[in-house]
Each structure stands twice: as structure tokens, then as C-alpha cells.
Amino acid sequence: MNILFVEDDAMNRRVVRDMLTVAGASMDEAENAETGLRMIDQRDYDIVLMDLRMPGMDGLTAIRHVRARTDAKATVPIIVVTADTALDICRDCIDQGADEVILKPVAMNKLFDAIGRLIARGGAVMLN
């Protein structure tokens, strides 16, 4: 499984990378949304993990860019990973095109549960 994590915090990326390695997944990293969008242009991903609050373009704007594509990449499953606990943040993320939302700090069971729901819905391939 190829996963892209778009996250400005290097420690958060490292923690998630370690979790995904346990499951046999490979993870590419982008430290901002602009770089993440370029990486999506260049490679196919099974899942994109997207932070919301980053310098420059925010995660919701990046999600709208992905969903506006006219190719198959427009349907890549996106899991928002956020520290934002506003009451309506999950609904806003889903309304903007996210498939799942998990809160930071990322717990392995929450991450794998979200990936499992995507697999069950046919929106992602199975982990090795």
C-alpha cells in the first residue's frame, strides 16, 4: 500500500511512518499541501493522509484541488489528520471531500480503523 502523508510537522510524519511500517505500507511525505499536490500528480497513492493546518495552502483547499481533478486520482481516499477539535470540523472535512477524519495525536488503532473502513467500502487496497 502506498500512502502519502501531507503534514508540516516532521515528528508527526515520523510517528505515522513507524505505525504504517508495522503494517507493511510505504509512506511518502510532503511537508506542505503544494508539494503534496505535486506528488499526487507524479505518483499513484492508495490513500492520502492530510493535515488541515499547514503554512501556505491548508488541507481543505488541497482536498478540494484533488476532488476537482478530471482523472482517476480525484477519487483517491483521503483521511484528514488534525488536532482541530471544533465541533463541526469532521462534518466540514467530509463535506469538502475527505473520506475519514482522525484526531491527533494519532493512535495506531484509530489510524488502522480508518484505513479498514476505507478498505471495507472498497476505497483502498488491503495492506500487505
Backbone hydrogen bonds in HBPLUS format (Angstrom, degrees):
<---DONOR---> <-ACCEPTOR-->    atom                        ^
c    i                          cat <-CA-CA->   ^        H-A-AA   ^      H-
h    n   atom  resd res      DA  || num        DHA   H-A  angle D-A-AA Bond
n    s   type  num  typ     dist DA aas  dist angle  dist       angle   num
A0026-SER N   A0001-MET O   2.91 MM  25  6.19 165.4  1.93 171.8 176.7     1
A0046-ASP N   A0002-ASN O   2.77 MM  44  5.38 154.9  1.83 148.5 157.1     2
A0003-ILE N   A0026-SER O   2.90 MM  23  6.15 159.7  1.95 153.8 160.6     3
A0028-ASP N   A0003-ILE O   2.80 MM  25  6.26 155.9  1.86 159.9 166.6     4
A0004-LEU N   A0047-ILE O   3.08 MM  43  6.56 156.9  2.14 151.7 158.6     5
A0049-LEU N   A0004-LEU O   2.71 MM  45  6.05 168.3  1.72 165.4 169.7     6
A0005-PHE N   A0028-ASP O   2.94 MM  23  6.31 162.1  1.98 154.8 158.6     7
A0030-ALA N   A0005-PHE O   3.02 MM  25  6.26 156.1  2.08 153.4 150.4     8
A0006-VAL N   A0049-LEU O   2.82 MM  43  6.10 170.2  1.83 163.5 163.2     9
A0051-ASP N   A0006-VAL O   2.88 MM  45  6.02 159.4  1.92 169.1 173.9    10
A0007-GLU N   A0030-ALA O   2.90 MM  23  6.30 151.0  1.98 172.3 173.5    11
A0013-ARG N   A0009-ASP O   3.12 MM   4  6.48 157.8  2.17 151.2 157.8    12
A0014-ARG N   A0010-ALA O   2.94 MM   4  6.18 155.0  2.00 146.9 153.7    13
A0015-VAL N   A0011-MET O   2.97 MM   4  6.22 163.6  2.00 155.4 158.6    14
A0016-VAL N   A0012-ASN O   3.12 MM   4  6.30 169.0  2.13 151.8 154.4    15
A0017-ARG N   A0013-ARG O   2.87 MM   4  5.99 157.3  1.92 148.5 155.7    16
A0018-ASP N   A0014-ARG O   2.97 MM   4  6.20 160.2  2.01 151.0 155.4    17
A0019-MET N   A0015-VAL O   3.12 MM   4  6.45 153.6  2.19 144.8 151.9    18
A0020-LEU N   A0016-VAL O   2.91 MM   4  6.17 164.8  1.93 157.5 161.0    19
A0021-THR N   A0017-ARG O   2.89 MM   4  6.04 149.3  1.99 150.7 159.3    20
A0023-ALA N   A0020-LEU O   3.00 MM   3  5.19 129.9  2.26 100.1 113.2    21
A0025-ALA N   A0020-LEU O   3.05 MM   5  5.30 159.7  2.09 149.9 143.8    22
A0024-GLY N   A0021-THR O   2.97 MM   3  4.95 158.1  2.02 104.2 111.1    23
A0036-GLY N   A0032-ASN O   3.04 MM   4  6.28 157.2  2.09 147.5 154.8    24
A0037-LEU N   A0033-ALA O   2.88 MM   4  6.13 156.7  1.93 154.2 158.8    25
A0038-ARG N   A0034-GLU O   3.14 MM   4  6.45 155.1  2.20 145.3 151.9    26
A0039-MET N   A0035-THR O   2.92 MM   4  6.20 152.8  2.00 150.1 158.0    27
A0040-ILE N   A0036-GLY O   2.96 MM   4  6.25 150.7  2.04 147.4 155.3    28
A0041-ASP N   A0037-LEU O   3.07 MM   4  6.36 145.6  2.19 140.3 149.5    29
A0042-GLN N   A0038-ARG O   3.16 MM   4  6.45 141.0  2.32 139.8 149.9    30
A0042-GLN N   A0039-MET O   3.07 MM   3  5.03 122.3  2.42  92.8 107.3    31
A0043-ARG N   A0039-MET O   2.96 MM   4  6.07 136.0  2.16 151.2 161.6    32
A0048-VAL N   A0077-PRO O   2.87 MM  29  6.27 156.8  1.92 159.0 166.8    33
A0079-ILE N   A0048-VAL O   2.81 MM  31  6.24 160.3  1.84 159.7 166.6    34
A0050-MET N   A0079-ILE O   2.83 MM  29  6.12 159.1  1.88 147.3 152.5    35
A0081-VAL N   A0050-MET O   2.84 MM  31  5.67 160.1  1.88 129.5 133.9    36
A0059-GLY N   A0052-LEU O   2.85 MM   7  4.04 171.4  1.86 123.1 126.0    37
A0062-ALA N   A0058-ASP O   3.12 MM   4  6.43 157.5  2.17 148.6 155.4    38
A0063-ILE N   A0059-GLY O   2.87 MM   4  6.12 153.8  1.94 149.6 156.7    39
A0064-ARG N   A0060-LEU O   3.02 MM   4  6.28 157.6  2.07 144.7 150.2    40
A0065-HIS N   A0061-THR O   3.01 MM   4  6.35 149.4  2.11 146.1 154.6    41
A0066-VAL N   A0062-ALA O   2.99 MM   4  6.35 157.2  2.04 150.6 156.1    42
A0067-ARG N   A0063-ILE O   2.92 MM   4  6.17 170.1  1.93 159.3 161.4    43
A0068-ALA N   A0064-ARG O   2.99 MM   4  6.05 129.8  2.25 137.7 149.9    44
A0069-ARG N   A0066-VAL O   3.15 MM   3  5.55 163.8  2.18 112.8 117.8    45
A0074-ALA N   A0071-ASP O   3.11 MM   3  5.91 167.6  2.13 122.0 125.9    46
A0075-THR N   A0072-ALA O   3.14 MM   3  5.97 169.9  2.16 122.0 125.0    47
A0076-VAL N   A0073-LYS O   3.25 MM   3  5.33 171.9  2.25 109.3 110.8    48
A0099-ASP N   A0078-ILE O   2.79 MM  21  5.40 160.2  1.83 150.2 157.1    49
A0100-GLU N   A0078-ILE O   3.33 MM  22  6.72 148.7  2.44 147.9 149.6    50
A0080-VAL N   A0100-GLU O   2.88 MM  20  6.17 163.2  1.91 150.3 145.2    51
A0102-ILE N   A0080-VAL O   2.82 MM  22  6.21 162.3  1.85 163.3 167.9    52
A0082-THR N   A0102-ILE O   3.05 MM  20  6.54 160.6  2.09 158.5 163.1    53
A0104-LYS N   A0082-THR O   2.71 MM  22  5.51 145.9  1.83 131.6 134.9    54
A0089-ILE N   A0086-ALA O   3.16 MM   3  5.34 169.2  2.17 114.3 117.5    55
A0092-ASP N   A0088-ASP O   2.94 MM   4  6.13 161.2  1.97 154.1 160.0    56
A0093-CYS N   A0089-ILE O   2.93 MM   4  6.11 158.3  1.97 150.6 155.9    57
A0094-ILE N   A0090-CYS O   3.01 MM   4  6.25 164.8  2.03 154.1 157.7    58
A0095-ASP N   A0091-ARG O   2.82 MM   4  5.97 160.2  1.86 151.1 157.4    59
A0096-GLN N   A0092-ASP O   3.00 MM   4  6.17 136.8  2.19 139.7 150.5    60
A0096-GLN N   A0093-CYS O   3.19 MM   3  5.14 128.1  2.47  92.5 105.8    61
A0098-ALA N   A0093-CYS O   2.91 MM   5  5.38 162.1  1.94 148.3 142.3    62
A0097-GLY N   A0094-ILE O   3.06 MM   3  5.16 156.3  2.12 103.5 111.1    63
A0110-LYS N   A0107-ALA O   3.03 MM   3  5.31 119.5  2.41 104.9 119.7    64
A0111-LEU N   A0107-ALA O   2.99 MM   4  6.29 162.5  2.02 161.6 167.0    65
A0112-PHE N   A0108-MET O   2.90 MM   4  6.08 172.7  1.91 159.1 161.0    66
A0113-ASP N   A0109-ASN O   2.84 MM   4  5.85 146.6  1.96 138.0 147.8    67
A0114-ALA N   A0110-LYS O   3.03 MM   4  6.19 158.8  2.08 144.5 149.4    68
A0115-ILE N   A0111-LEU O   3.00 MM   4  6.30 161.4  2.04 151.0 156.3    69
A0116-GLY N   A0112-PHE O   2.81 MM   4  5.91 154.5  1.88 142.0 149.9    70
A0117-ARG N   A0113-ASP O   2.92 MM   4  6.22 150.3  2.01 147.5 154.6    71
A0118-LEU N   A0114-ALA O   3.12 MM   4  6.43 153.1  2.20 145.2 152.1    72
A0119-ILE N   A0115-ILE O   2.95 MM   4  6.26 157.1  2.00 152.1 158.5    73
A0120-ALA N   A0116-GLY O   2.87 MM   4  6.09 160.5  1.91 149.1 154.7    74
A0121-ARG N   A0117-ARG O   3.04 MM   4  6.23 144.1  2.17 140.9 149.7    75
A0123-GLY N   A0118-LEU O   2.72 MM   5  4.96 150.4  1.81 162.5 154.4    76
A0122-GLY N   A0119-ILE O   2.93 MM   3  4.95 152.6  2.00 103.1 111.9    77
